[in-house]
Amino acid sequence: MVRMGRLALLMTVGTGTGDNKEKRIESLAHGILHSIYHNKHDYIVFFGSTESKATIEKVKELAEKENKLPEYEFVLI
């Protein structure tokens, strides 16, 4: 199947559950990256709170290791 145009991902981002903040943020970041890599999105719009910005920063940090994060923006809601 040939894909025409760009594939965008619109995603709400939370803060996760659990007592260990670092573990829940890292777990969410891995899940987000899996979706991005698996579906090969070209552009991403993340929607989230001030607290969920930490999750996106972790996504960015992990993705930089593989240089695979497409263009994105974060919309504060």
N, C-alpha and C positions, 0 to 999 in steps of 0.2 A: 504494500500500500504506500503510495506517495503522499507525503504530507504537504499540503498547500498552505502558505502563509506561516505566521508565527503562532506558537502555542504558549498561551499565557496561563499562569496559575494565580488564582485569587485565594488567599488563605488567611483565616483568622489564626492568631497565635496567642496561646495562653501562657500560663506559668507552671503548669503541671501540678501534681499532687505528691504529697509525702513530706517528711520532715527535713530531708537533706536537700537544700536548695540547689547546690551544685549538681547533684545526681539527677534531679528532675529536669533541670535546664539542659544538661547534656543528653539525657534520654530524648527529650523533645527535639533537640537539634538534630540528633541522628535520624529520627523519624522524618523530619522535614527534608533532610538531605536525601534520604532514601527515595522519597516521592519525587524530588527534583531530578535525581539521577535516573531513576527508573522511567519516568515519563518524558525526560528530555525537554523540559520547559525552556523557552527562550526568554521569557520575561516573567517576573514575579511581583505581585503586589501583596505585601503582608499587612494585615490589619490587626492592631493590638493596642494594649495599654502601655503606660509608661513602664510598668513592671515587666511587661513581655519584651521590651527592647533588649533585655539581657539575653533572651533566647535567640534573637536574631543576631546579636553580636557573637554568640557561640556558634551559630550556623556559619557565619562569615569566617570565624577563626578556623573551624574544621574544614571548610570548603577551600580555604586558601592553600592548605596542604596539597590539595589535588588540582587547584586552579580550575575549578568547575562550577563556580557560582555565576549564574547568568545575571544580567542586569536586573536590579530590583529596586523597589521603593517601599518605605514603611509609612503607613497611614495611621496616625494616632486616633483612636476612637474612644 
